Amino acid sequence: MAQGNPSKELERAQAQYQHWCLSQEHLLRQSAENPLPTTVPPPTAGLAGAIGQRLVISFIGLPARGKPFLAERLNHYLSFFHGANCKSFDIAKDEWADDKTLAEALKEFLEEDDPLAAQQLLTALGVESEHGRHLKNVDSGRIAILYSHSEIQTAQRTWSGSSKEHRWSMQKALSQLRVHCNLMFIEVIVSDTELVERFILNRMGARKDCSGRYVINGVVQEDAVIKAKLTETAGQIKDYHRLYVTIQDDGSEDDLCYMKLYNYGQRVVTNQMHGFLCMRIAQYVSHLHPRSHTIYLTRHGQSTYNVMHKIGGNPGLTEAGESYASWLGEWVPENVCKGSEGEKQVCCRLWTSSMRRTIDTARHIPHPVLDLGNGQVWQQMATRVYRNLDEIFAGEYEGMTYKQIEETFGDEAILRKKDKLGYRYPRGESYFDLIARLEVLMHELESYEEPLLIVSHQATLRMLYAYLMGIDRSQAPKLDIPLHAVIKIQYDGFGRHGQTAVEERFFCPTSAQSTQNPTDTDGQKHL
């Protein structure tokens, strides 16, 4: 890596990638009481990254199987929940036009040292930089994700991984890097012809209008034209299939680290999947599916602490909060539980936190039992209570107002403003702690196909909203999640080259018409 101004390099590294909570920075400085301070604090939850590893993940398989969608979700998941330094490489893009260019880009990304982390460690050991060049992988690692949005175009490329020879060449190229790098293949196998057809239509840019006709680039297409295009693409995929070689289970590729994903988690086969990171990736990917996800997010109704501008606690609802709970109980059956036809009820799910104010907010939602036929029934909106969804715990500041905190603990208030994401309340939690306890629920959420309503809290919903909408987690603490509103988020795997997420907001009319809007008296707005 080219040598430059060391201080500038450290500043750039700090701006790009965070290794510790900024609110801890003052603890790392020398003082009279601690002349030999810790200079490299251990990673907090959400900052472990790739645990120092270099890893290349290659999505392979036949065309029109949703690999760009999987790559995009995995990239965001690893960045959001693990703080991993990830980079996606769509090998069909012009910037990676040939194998040599792509190999050089991968080499540059994977071999690049993290100057901030390296300097931390060298300083801690009292080693001069020129004597410490043998120290590698002192940062949180890097993950490169390879895929192609046009497999037919890249079939002959080495980095497509489309044959045994290509996969062997990929291993050989990575083994020559100056840092140790693991290679993991994820082969996506889909036998559902209807799902494959949807992926093909997506690649064509075909969408149905309100009358059910297909439209491409604003032009209505005749059914015969669409059918001809589908037949043509199916023929191209068949030709690709003749060239493509699936990962062999005859023993000739038993040395590869890989997982085979059949029909999006219907069946999963893994091989040589060692270590926490690879197994966590396999677990997450096996929960993903490209079908429609519909998630509704809402905060609890206005609580007594909201009005008093207090944070934390376990208060009940105000009169305005009770009014919102009643409205929600009437709104949900008509707007969440009914299908697109607006008549027949569809199976839906309901999550709340364990706090009194969320449970009270959801208590008017009805729970009829639906007959699914063949002796099967479904209890509509059966409440699942998760402590993982509880509000951020303010520790010693529970029940206080921000004004009281600033007046009594001024230094702590300054630290929180400096680093809202990483700041941990004394004997309480930080946003990173929220990330850690929400991760397991996101595995569950990704596997659902039924609409899901989540009744939770300001800080918790900020993180959920940011994850679902693909927003960087550093921006999450600044997001506005208003009281007495429902946020509807929809996404699937049929975006142009991956995920498409859209949102819609619904506000309680009685709150909007009130002379005192609950949002104006929201004491936890800046939690």
C-alpha positions as a Python dict, from the first residue, in 0.01 Angstrom:
ca = {
    (1, 'M'): (0, 0, 0),
    (2, 'A'): (133, 341, -92),
    (3, 'Q'): (284, 536, 195),
    (4, 'G'): (125, 870, 280),
    (5, 'N'): (79, 1100, 573),
    (6, 'P'): (43, 858, 872),
    (7, 'S'): (-189, 1088, 1068),
    (8, 'K'): (-412, 1139, 765),
    (9, 'E'): (-424, 763, 705),
    (10, 'L'): (-532, 705, 1064),
    (11, 'E'): (-801, 972, 1035),
    (12, 'R'): (-935, 814, 715),
    (13, 'A'): (-934, 470, 873),
    (14, 'Q'): (-1122, 596, 1178),
    (15, 'A'): (-1381, 762, 955),
    (16, 'Q'): (-1430, 447, 746),
    (17, 'Y'): (-1425, 177, 1011),
    (18, 'Q'): (-1485, 186, 1383),
    (19, 'H'): (-1287, -39, 1620),
    (20, 'W'): (-1402, 92, 1954),
    (21, 'C'): (-1676, 311, 2095),
    (22, 'L'): (-1576, 677, 2066),
    (23, 'S'): (-1730, 740, 2407),
    (24, 'Q'): (-1451, 519, 2551),
    (25, 'E'): (-1172, 722, 2393),
    (26, 'H'): (-1093, 922, 2707),
    (27, 'L'): (-1031, 595, 2895),
    (28, 'L'): (-746, 507, 2659),
    (29, 'R'): (-539, 813, 2745),
    (30, 'Q'): (-254, 827, 2995),
    (31, 'S'): (-337, 977, 3335),
    (32, 'A'): (-176, 1017, 3675),
    (33, 'E'): (-380, 727, 3812),
    (34, 'N'): (-324, 512, 3503),
    (35, 'P'): (14, 590, 3342),
    (36, 'L'): (-1, 269, 3133),
    (37, 'P'): (-358, 263, 2999),
    (38, 'T'): (-518, 5, 2778),
    (39, 'T'): (-467, 124, 2421),
    (40, 'V'): (-661, -147, 2239),
    (41, 'P'): (-995, -213, 2413),
    (42, 'P'): (-1169, -542, 2335),
    (43, 'P'): (-1442, -523, 2069),
    (44, 'T'): (-1786, -450, 2203),
    (45, 'A'): (-2097, -621, 2067),
    (46, 'G'): (-2137, -534, 1701),
    (47, 'L'): (-1771, -443, 1647),
    (48, 'A'): (-1612, -789, 1620),
    (49, 'G'): (-1629, -774, 1240),
    (50, 'A'): (-1492, -1084, 1067),
    (51, 'I'): (-1285, -1175, 1376),
    (52, 'G'): (-963, -1085, 1194),
    (53, 'Q'): (-1031, -1319, 902),
    (54, 'R'): (-1008, -1252, 530),
    (55, 'L'): (-1291, -1431, 355),
    (56, 'V'): (-1416, -1447, -4),
    (57, 'I'): (-1777, -1564, -48),
    (58, 'S'): (-1873, -1670, -402),
    (59, 'F'): (-2239, -1717, -498),
    (60, 'I'): (-2269, -1970, -780),
    (61, 'G'): (-2549, -2158, -956),
    (62, 'L'): (-2771, -2138, -1261),
    (63, 'P'): (-2902, -1798, -1379),
    (64, 'A'): (-3229, -1653, -1243),
    (65, 'R'): (-3194, -1799, -893),
    (66, 'G'): (-3177, -1475, -692),
    (67, 'K'): (-2806, -1464, -613),
    (68, 'P'): (-2780, -1081, -629),
    (69, 'F'): (-3057, -1060, -368),
    (70, 'L'): (-2876, -1303, -137),
    (71, 'A'): (-2545, -1121, -182),
    (72, 'E'): (-2701, -785, -98),
    (73, 'R'): (-2881, -913, 213),
    (74, 'L'): (-2569, -1092, 338),
    (75, 'N'): (-2350, -784, 286),
    (76, 'H'): (-2589, -563, 483),
    (77, 'Y'): (-2633, -824, 758),
    (78, 'L'): (-2259, -869, 815),
    (79, 'S'): (-2198, -494, 811),
    (80, 'F'): (-2496, -407, 1030),
    (81, 'F'): (-2483, -675, 1298),
    (82, 'H'): (-2113, -765, 1302),
    (83, 'G'): (-1947, -444, 1189),
    (84, 'A'): (-1766, -642, 918),
    (85, 'N'): (-1576, -458, 647),
    (86, 'C'): (-1758, -602, 343),
    (87, 'K'): (-1736, -526, -27),
    (88, 'S'): (-1949, -675, -306),
    (89, 'F'): (-1807, -750, -649),
    (90, 'D'): (-2063, -798, -928),
    (91, 'I'): (-1830, -958, -1183),
    (92, 'A'): (-2069, -873, -1469),
    (93, 'K'): (-2010, -498, -1422),
    (94, 'D'): (-1783, -312, -1661),
    (95, 'E'): (-1539, -215, -1384),
    (96, 'W'): (-1455, -586, -1338),
    (97, 'A'): (-1451, -651, -1715),
    (98, 'D'): (-1182, -921, -1705),
    (99, 'D'): (-1035, -1167, -1456),
    (100, 'K'): (-706, -982, -1422),
    (101, 'T'): (-876, -655, -1324),
    (102, 'L'): (-1099, -835, -1074),
    (103, 'A'): (-805, -1030, -926),
    (104, 'E'): (-612, -706, -872),
    (105, 'A'): (-915, -541, -708),
    (106, 'L'): (-960, -839, -475),
    (107, 'K'): (-588, -839, -391),
    (108, 'E'): (-596, -468, -311),
    (109, 'F'): (-904, -502, -90),
    (110, 'L'): (-801, -818, 95),
    (111, 'E'): (-435, -730, 148),
    (112, 'E'): (-495, -374, 259),
    (113, 'D'): (-387, -321, 617),
    (114, 'D'): (-603, -130, 855),
    (115, 'P'): (-359, 145, 963),
    (116, 'L'): (-565, 241, 1267),
    (117, 'A'): (-584, -110, 1412),
    (118, 'A'): (-221, -184, 1328),
    (119, 'Q'): (-103, 137, 1493),
    (120, 'Q'): (-308, 58, 1803),
    (121, 'L'): (-146, -280, 1846),
    (122, 'L'): (206, -160, 1772),
    (123, 'T'): (167, 122, 2021),
    (124, 'A'): (31, -117, 2284),
    (125, 'L'): (333, -346, 2240),
    (126, 'G'): (577, -56, 2231),
    (127, 'V'): (697, -169, 1889),
    (128, 'E'): (811, 69, 1619),
    (129, 'S'): (626, 36, 1290),
    (130, 'E'): (934, -70, 1092),
    (131, 'H'): (996, -358, 1337),
    (132, 'G'): (637, -478, 1347),
    (133, 'R'): (560, -556, 985),
    (134, 'H'): (526, -926, 1067),
    (135, 'L'): (207, -847, 1255),
    (136, 'K'): (-87, -919, 1022),
    (137, 'N'): (-462, -937, 1060),
    (138, 'V'): (-466, -718, 1368),
    (139, 'D'): (-788, -555, 1246),
    (140, 'S'): (-1138, -700, 1232),
    (141, 'G'): (-1093, -863, 892),
    (142, 'R'): (-1242, -816, 546),
    (143, 'I'): (-1508, -999, 349),
    (144, 'A'): (-1540, -992, -31),
    (145, 'I'): (-1870, -1113, -178),
    (146, 'L'): (-1868, -1227, -543),
    (147, 'Y'): (-2173, -1274, -763),
    (148, 'S'): (-2290, -1202, -1117),
    (149, 'H'): (-2618, -1045, -1223),
    (150, 'S'): (-2558, -1192, -1572),
    (151, 'E'): (-2415, -1543, -1540),
    (152, 'I'): (-2454, -1616, -1911),
    (153, 'Q'): (-2228, -1320, -1989),
    (154, 'T'): (-1963, -1426, -1734),
    (155, 'A'): (-1983, -1806, -1779),
    (156, 'Q'): (-1625, -1839, -1906),
    (157, 'R'): (-1474, -1615, -1637),
    (158, 'T'): (-1250, -1782, -1380),
    (159, 'W'): (-1411, -1591, -1092),
    (160, 'S'): (-1759, -1714, -1191),
    (161, 'G'): (-1685, -2043, -1013),
    (162, 'S'): (-1896, -2219, -1276),
    (163, 'S'): (-1672, -2526, -1311),
    (164, 'K'): (-1432, -2739, -1109),
    (165, 'E'): (-1142, -2584, -1297),
    (166, 'H'): (-1260, -2230, -1218),
    (167, 'R'): (-1309, -2309, -850),
    (168, 'W'): (-960, -2463, -830),
    (169, 'S'): (-811, -2155, -1000),
    (170, 'M'): (-988, -1926, -752),
    (171, 'Q'): (-838, -2118, -462),
    (172, 'K'): (-492, -2104, -617),
    (173, 'A'): (-512, -1727, -680),
    (174, 'L'): (-618, -1652, -321),
    (175, 'S'): (-348, -1878, -177),
    (176, 'Q'): (-85, -1650, -333),
    (177, 'L'): (-198, -1342, -138),
    (178, 'R'): (34, -1219, 138),
    (179, 'V'): (-249, -1264, 390),
    (180, 'H'): (-429, -1588, 462),
    (181, 'C'): (-769, -1585, 295),
    (182, 'N'): (-1049, -1841, 311),
    (183, 'L'): (-1282, -1914, 19),
    (184, 'M'): (-1645, -2013, 68),
    (185, 'F'): (-1890, -2110, -207),
    (186, 'I'): (-2267, -2077, -173),
    (187, 'E'): (-2441, -2271, -449),
    (188, 'V'): (-2805, -2170, -498),
    (189, 'I'): (-3021, -2449, -639),
    (190, 'V'): (-3385, -2374, -723),
    (191, 'S'): (-3623, -2629, -874),
    (192, 'D'): (-3939, -2417, -827),
    (193, 'T'): (-4022, -2325, -1190),
    (194, 'E'): (-4265, -2051, -1086),
    (195, 'L'): (-3996, -1884, -877),
    (196, 'V'): (-3742, -1911, -1160),
    (197, 'E'): (-3994, -1750, -1399),
    (198, 'R'): (-4038, -1459, -1157),
    (199, 'F'): (-3662, -1406, -1152),
    (200, 'I'): (-3653, -1409, -1534),
    (201, 'L'): (-3935, -1155, -1555),
    (202, 'N'): (-3749, -943, -1302),
    (203, 'R'): (-3436, -945, -1520),
    (204, 'M'): (-3645, -842, -1816),
    (205, 'G'): (-3776, -548, -1612),
    (206, 'A'): (-4133, -676, -1656),
    (207, 'R'): (-4390, -559, -1402),
    (208, 'K'): (-4766, -610, -1390),
    (209, 'D'): (-4990, -305, -1393),
    (210, 'C'): (-5318, -272, -1206),
    (211, 'S'): (-5500, -460, -1483),
    (212, 'G'): (-5260, -755, -1471),
    (213, 'R'): (-5078, -675, -1798),
    (214, 'Y'): (-4700, -685, -1818),
    (215, 'V'): (-4520, -353, -1866),
    (216, 'I'): (-4153, -308, -1966),
    (217, 'N'): (-4006, 43, -1953),
    (218, 'G'): (-4357, 191, -1943),
    (219, 'V'): (-4475, 1, -2252),
    (220, 'V'): (-4753, -259, -2225),
    (221, 'Q'): (-4642, -596, -2363),
    (222, 'E'): (-4858, -855, -2531),
    (223, 'D'): (-4873, -1194, -2361),
    (224, 'A'): (-4722, -1355, -2671),
    (225, 'V'): (-4419, -1124, -2653),
    (226, 'I'): (-4362, -1205, -2285),
    (227, 'K'): (-4399, -1577, -2353),
    (228, 'A'): (-4147, -1556, -2638),
    (229, 'K'): (-3896, -1374, -2415),
    (230, 'L'): (-3941, -1632, -2139),
    (231, 'T'): (-3885, -1915, -2387),
    (232, 'E'): (-3573, -1747, -2525),
    (233, 'T'): (-3424, -1691, -2177),
    (234, 'A'): (-3511, -2047, -2073),
    (235, 'G'): (-3316, -2168, -2376),
    (236, 'Q'): (-3014, -1956, -2277),
    (237, 'I'): (-3026, -2097, -1925),
    (238, 'K'): (-3039, -2449, -2069),
    (239, 'D'): (-2728, -2375, -2276),
    (240, 'Y'): (-2554, -2238, -1964),
    (241, 'H'): (-2653, -2555, -1778),
    (242, 'R'): (-2452, -2759, -2031),
    (243, 'L'): (-2139, -2566, -1932),
    (244, 'Y'): (-2205, -2530, -1561),
    (245, 'V'): (-2064, -2791, -1323),
    (246, 'T'): (-2228, -2819, -983),
    (247, 'I'): (-2005, -2870, -681),
    (248, 'Q'): (-1922, -3240, -688),
    (249, 'D'): (-2003, -3473, -402),
    (250, 'D'): (-1794, -3760, -540),
    (251, 'G'): (-1500, -3666, -320),
    (252, 'S'): (-1317, -3458, -582),
    (253, 'E'): (-1417, -3127, -418),
    (254, 'D'): (-1439, -3236, -57),
    (255, 'D'): (-1162, -2990, 30),
    (256, 'L'): (-1386, -2693, -58),
    (257, 'C'): (-1571, -2488, 202),
    (258, 'Y'): (-1925, -2465, 65),
    (259, 'M'): (-2295, -2477, 131),
    (260, 'K'): (-2565, -2588, -109),
    (261, 'L'): (-2891, -2401, -64),
    (262, 'Y'): (-3185, -2592, -207),
    (263, 'N'): (-3504, -2393, -269),
    (264, 'Y'): (-3413, -2126, -15),
    (265, 'G'): (-3368, -2328, 300),
    (266, 'Q'): (-3585, -2626, 213),
    (267, 'R'): (-3265, -2827, 234),
    (268, 'V'): (-2913, -2713, 323),
    (269, 'V'): (-2590, -2910, 274),
    (270, 'T'): (-2262, -2782, 420),
    (271, 'N'): (-1903, -2902, 379),
    (272, 'Q'): (-1582, -2795, 554),
    (273, 'M'): (-1769, -2514, 733),
    (274, 'H'): (-1538, -2451, 1025),
    (275, 'G'): (-1547, -2164, 1270),
    (276, 'F'): (-1801, -1916, 1398),
    (277, 'L'): (-1810, -1683, 1098),
    (278, 'C'): (-1878, -1944, 828),
    (279, 'M'): (-2144, -2117, 1036),
    (280, 'R'): (-2317, -1788, 1121),
    (281, 'I'): (-2323, -1699, 749),
    (282, 'A'): (-2469, -2041, 664),
    (283, 'Q'): (-2732, -1999, 936),
    (284, 'Y'): (-2836, -1656, 813),
    (285, 'V'): (-2845, -1741, 441),
    (286, 'S'): (-3057, -2052, 510),
    (287, 'H'): (-3328, -1825, 656),
    (288, 'L'): (-3350, -1595, 352),
    (289, 'H'): (-3613, -1622, 81),
    (290, 'P'): (-3702, -1389, -207),
    (291, 'R'): (-4079, -1390, -158),
    (292, 'S'): (-4256, -1083, -26),
    (293, 'H'): (-4185, -964, 328),
    (294, 'T'): (-4434, -725, 486),
    (295, 'I'): (-4331, -580, 821),
    (296, 'Y'): (-4532, -327, 1025),
    (297, 'L'): (-4350, -128, 1291),
    (298, 'T'): (-4517, 82, 1561),
    (299, 'R'): (-4419, 228, 1892),
    (300, 'H'): (-4637, 183, 2198),
    (301, 'G'): (-4905, 440, 2264),
    (302, 'Q'): (-4808, 752, 2455),
    (303, 'S'): (-4695, 659, 2807),
    (304, 'T'): (-4699, 859, 3128),
    (305, 'Y'): (-4319, 883, 3109),
    (306, 'N'): (-4343, 1028, 2756),
    (307, 'V'): (-4545, 1318, 2892),
    (308, 'M'): (-4306, 1364, 3185),
    (309, 'H'): (-4005, 1351, 2948),
    (310, 'K'): (-3861, 1060, 3145),
    (311, 'I'): (-3665, 778, 2988),
    (312, 'G'): (-3684, 404, 3056),
    (313, 'G'): (-3908, 258, 3324),
    (314, 'N'): (-4217, 47, 3279),
    (315, 'P'): (-4503, 301, 3277),
    (316, 'G'): (-4857, 255, 3154),
    (317, 'L'): (-5041, 446, 2883),
    (318, 'T'): (-5193, 791, 2902),
    (319, 'E'): (-5545, 863, 2780),
    (320, 'A'): (-5399, 950, 2439),
    (321, 'G'): (-5204, 623, 2444),
    (322, 'E'): (-5519, 426, 2526),
    (323, 'S'): (-5694, 598, 2235),
    (324, 'Y'): (-5416, 488, 2000),
    (325, 'A'): (-5437, 131, 2131),
    (326, 'S'): (-5810, 124, 2054),
    (327, 'W'): (-5751, 266, 1705),
    (328, 'L'): (-5478, 7, 1640),
    (329, 'G'): (-5712, -274, 1745),
    (330, 'E'): (-5959, -162, 1477),
    (331, 'W'): (-5701, -73, 1211),
    (332, 'V'): (-5501, -397, 1214),
    (333, 'P'): (-5780, -642, 1109),
    (334, 'E'): (-5873, -424, 810),
    (335, 'N'): (-5525, -320, 696),
    (336, 'V'): (-5286, -592, 806),
    (337, 'C'): (-5491, -911, 821),
    (338, 'K'): (-5677, -883, 491),
    (339, 'G'): (-5524, -1000, 166),
    (340, 'S'): (-5480, -799, -152),
    (341, 'E'): (-5838, -880, -249),
    (342, 'G'): (-5955, -704, 66),
    (343, 'E'): (-6186, -982, 179),
    (344, 'K'): (-6024, -1307, 289),
    (345, 'Q'): (-5806, -1292, 597),
    (346, 'V'): (-5441, -1397, 563),
    (347, 'C'): (-5229, -1547, 838),
    (348, 'C'): (-5041, -1276, 1031),
    (349, 'R'): (-4801, -1254, 1323),
    (350, 'L'): (-4762, -1017, 1619),
    (351, 'W'): (-4453, -943, 1829),
    (352, 'T'): (-4434, -713, 2132),
    (353, 'S'): (-4169, -635, 2389),
    (354, 'S'): (-4216, -747, 2749),
    (355, 'M'): (-4286, -390, 2866),
    (356, 'R'): (-4629, -296, 2995),
    (357, 'R'): (-4681, -12, 2747),
    (358, 'T'): (-4635, -231, 2436),
    (359, 'I'): (-4849, -515, 2566),
    (360, 'D'): (-5125, -265, 2657),
    (361, 'T'): (-5099, -107, 2311),
    (362, 'A'): (-5154, -445, 2140),
    (363, 'R'): (-5424, -576, 2373),
    (364, 'H'): (-5721, -468, 2156),
    (365, 'I'): (-5599, -656, 1848),
    (366, 'P'): (-5836, -951, 1796),
    (367, 'H'): (-5710, -1310, 1773),
    (368, 'P'): (-5966, -1512, 1573),
    (369, 'V'): (-5886, -1873, 1486),
    (370, 'L'): (-5860, -1925, 1109),
    (371, 'D'): (-5953, -2256, 949),
    (372, 'L'): (-5675, -2346, 704),
    (373, 'G'): (-5837, -2668, 590),
    (374, 'N'): (-5717, -3028, 626),
    (375, 'G'): (-5769, -2999, 1001),
    (376, 'Q'): (-5520, -2715, 1038),
    (377, 'V'): (-5595, -2389, 1221),
    (378, 'W'): (-5407, -2062, 1278),
    (379, 'Q'): (-5459, -1828, 1573),
    (380, 'Q'): (-5451, -1486, 1411),
    (381, 'M'): (-5211, -1233, 1562),
    (382, 'A'): (-5111, -1464, 1848),
    (383, 'T'): (-4890, -1242, 2065),
    (384, 'R'): (-4527, -1341, 2100),
    (385, 'V'): (-4355, -1143, 2374),
    (386, 'Y'): (-3980, -1091, 2330),
    (387, 'R'): (-3753, -927, 2586),
    (388, 'N'): (-3514, -873, 2292),
    (389, 'L'): (-3757, -602, 2177),
    (390, 'D'): (-3747, -410, 2508),
    (391, 'E'): (-3640, -45, 2508),
    (392, 'I'): (-3273, 39, 2553),
    (393, 'F'): (-3196, 11, 2926),
    (394, 'A'): (-3077, 345, 3067),
    (395, 'G'): (-2923, 186, 3378),
    (396, 'E'): (-2869, 441, 3655),
    (397, 'Y'): (-3057, 704, 3451),
    (398, 'E'): (-3385, 510, 3434),
    (399, 'G'): (-3671, 740, 3529),
    (400, 'M'): (-3470, 1059, 3472),
    (401, 'T'): (-3521, 1336, 3215),
    (402, 'Y'): (-3244, 1442, 2978),
    (403, 'K'): (-3240, 1781, 3147),
    (404, 'Q'): (-3173, 1614, 3482),
    (405, 'I'): (-2896, 1403, 3327),
    (406, 'E'): (-2728, 1708, 3173),
    (407, 'E'): (-2748, 1902, 3499),
    (408, 'T'): (-2631, 1615, 3721),
    (409, 'F'): (-2399, 1417, 3493),
    (410, 'G'): (-2276, 1674, 3243),
    (411, 'D'): (-1971, 1474, 3132),
    (412, 'E'): (-2186, 1171, 3055),
    (413, 'A'): (-2426, 1382, 2849),
    (414, 'I'): (-2132, 1511, 2643),
    (415, 'L'): (-2002, 1157, 2584),
    (416, 'R'): (-2344, 1044, 2467),
    (417, 'K'): (-2372, 1332, 2220),
    (418, 'K'): (-2026, 1246, 2088),
    (419, 'D'): (-2106, 880, 2027),
    (420, 'K'): (-2477, 800, 2047),
    (421, 'L'): (-2432, 461, 1879),
    (422, 'G'): (-2161, 332, 2109),
    (423, 'Y'): (-2237, 517, 2433),
    (424, 'R'): (-2346, 283, 2712),
    (425, 'Y'): (-2556, 421, 2996),
    (426, 'P'): (-2388, 354, 3335),
    (427, 'R'): (-2492, -3, 3425),
    (428, 'G'): (-2720, 9, 3122),
    (429, 'E'): (-2707, -51, 2748),
    (430, 'S'): (-2579, 105, 2427),
    (431, 'Y'): (-2718, 85, 2075),
    (432, 'F'): (-2453, -179, 2007),
    (433, 'D'): (-2610, -388, 2284),
    (434, 'L'): (-2945, -352, 2106),
    (435, 'I'): (-2785, -477, 1785),
    (436, 'A'): (-2657, -786, 1967),
    (437, 'R'): (-2995, -880, 2112),
    (438, 'L'): (-3191, -805, 1796),
    (439, 'E'): (-2974, -1021, 1569),
    (440, 'V'): (-3136, -1350, 1665),
    (441, 'L'): (-3484, -1207, 1595),
    (442, 'M'): (-3377, -1095, 1247),
    (443, 'H'): (-3293, -1454, 1159),
    (444, 'E'): (-3646, -1542, 1260),
    (445, 'L'): (-3799, -1246, 1077),
    (446, 'E'): (-3618, -1322, 750),
    (447, 'S'): (-3769, -1671, 741),
    (448, 'Y'): (-4133, -1551, 765),
    (449, 'E'): (-4369, -1513, 472),
    (450, 'E'): (-4667, -1395, 677),
    (451, 'P'): (-4714, -1021, 749),
    (452, 'L'): (-4564, -930, 1086),
    (453, 'L'): (-4660, -644, 1322),
    (454, 'I'): (-4395, -542, 1577),
    (455, 'V'): (-4502, -321, 1870),
    (456, 'S'): (-4186, -195, 2036),
    (457, 'H'): (-3994, 118, 2135),
    (458, 'Q'): (-3809, 416, 1989),
    (459, 'A'): (-3447, 293, 2008),
    (460, 'T'): (-3531, -67, 1920),
    (461, 'L'): (-3741, 30, 1619),
    (462, 'R'): (-3471, 267, 1496),
    (463, 'M'): (-3236, -31, 1460),
    (464, 'L'): (-3503, -254, 1306),
    (465, 'Y'): (-3607, 15, 1057),
    (466, 'A'): (-3246, 86, 956),
    (467, 'Y'): (-3173, -284, 900),
    (468, 'L'): (-3489, -348, 697),
    (469, 'M'): (-3444, -37, 480),
    (470, 'G'): (-3073, -97, 416),
    (471, 'I'): (-2960, 212, 612),
    (472, 'D'): (-2613, 223, 767),
    (473, 'R'): (-2634, 153, 1139),
    (474, 'S'): (-2440, 470, 1221),
    (475, 'Q'): (-2744, 667, 1104),
    (476, 'A'): (-2998, 465, 1305),
    (477, 'P'): (-2985, 667, 1633),
    (478, 'K'): (-3087, 979, 1439),
    (479, 'L'): (-3397, 827, 1277),
    (480, 'D'): (-3744, 954, 1364),
    (481, 'I'): (-3991, 686, 1474),
    (482, 'P'): (-4301, 888, 1570),
    (483, 'L'): (-4561, 795, 1828),
    (484, 'H'): (-4906, 685, 1714),
    (485, 'A'): (-4800, 583, 1364),
    (486, 'V'): (-4757, 252, 1180),
    (487, 'I'): (-4467, 213, 936),
    (488, 'K'): (-4527, -51, 668),
    (489, 'I'): (-4213, -191, 504),
    (490, 'Q'): (-4221, -427, 206),
    (491, 'Y'): (-3930, -594, 32),
    (492, 'D'): (-3860, -902, -176),
    (493, 'G'): (-3587, -1050, -394),
    (494, 'F'): (-3726, -920, -721),
    (495, 'G'): (-3562, -579, -744),
    (496, 'R'): (-3368, -497, -1060),
    (497, 'H'): (-3049, -662, -931),
    (498, 'G'): (-3144, -747, -573),
    (499, 'Q'): (-3368, -615, -296),
    (500, 'T'): (-3636, -352, -332),
    (501, 'A'): (-3760, -200, -4),
    (502, 'V'): (-4044, 51, 13),
    (503, 'E'): (-4224, 207, 306),
    (504, 'E'): (-4560, 364, 378),
    (505, 'R'): (-4673, 543, 695),
    (506, 'F'): (-5016, 549, 855),
    (507, 'F'): (-5102, 794, 1131),
    (508, 'C'): (-5376, 765, 1390),
    (509, 'P'): (-5631, 1032, 1286),
    (510, 'T'): (-5738, 1113, 1642),
    (511, 'S'): (-5377, 1190, 1738),
    (512, 'A'): (-5318, 1401, 1428),
    (513, 'Q'): (-5632, 1606, 1501),
    (514, 'S'): (-5549, 1651, 1870),
    (515, 'T'): (-5454, 1999, 1990),
    (516, 'Q'): (-5158, 1838, 2166),
    (517, 'N'): (-4986, 1596, 1926),
    (518, 'P'): (-4822, 1312, 2127),
    (519, 'T'): (-4503, 1357, 1927),
    (520, 'D'): (-4468, 1711, 2064),
    (521, 'T'): (-4460, 1578, 2422),
    (522, 'D'): (-4250, 1271, 2346),
    (523, 'G'): (-3994, 1268, 2625),
    (524, 'Q'): (-3814, 974, 2466),
    (525, 'K'): (-3784, 1128, 2119),
    (526, 'H'): (-3408, 1171, 2160),
    (527, 'L'): (-3346, 842, 2343),
}
